[in-house]
């Protein structure tokens, strides 16, 4: 997996837009897009560190360092490595469902608070 593919996967799993990630790592959404398509690579080490911190992964994982991959694999990904493609897809669909549900519940909560303030 390329750096760009890994970055895109992490961003989508986190439910972030390119713009949101860009704000966290101090680059534009366009630059995030360049990173994700492997048209560019972060110019300095701090951007890589910010990306790793944002997604709570190691630099070895982010850069797909094969020497240290096993010892630095984030726990949420290690168990999926042994799954076949079909089961990984099911897990990813469930994660997307849970994110949708969380956003829906948050919107409902915000609406309830708004109605309470109006009274």
C-alpha positions, 0 to 999 in steps of 0.5 A: 500500500502506498503512502497516499493510499494509507493516508486516504484510508486512515482519513476516511476511517476517521470520517474526516474530509480532506479540508479537516485533515489539512487544518489539523496538519497545517496544509490545504485540502488540495495538498492533502489530495496530492498526498493521497494520489501520491503526486506529492509527499510531505516536505518536512518531518513535522507534517508526517508527525502531525499525520501520525498523531492525528490518526494515532499510528506510528510513523513506521505504520504510516510509511509502511516500514516492513522491518518494524510493521509487526511491532508497530501495527496499531491494534485496530488494524492488526486483527484485520490483517488475518481476515479475508477480504469479505470479512474486512469489508463487513467490518468496514461497513459496520464501522461506517454504520456506527459513524453514521449512527453517532452523527445522527445521534449527535444531530438529534441531541443538538436539536433537542438542546436547541428546542430546550433553549427556545422554551 
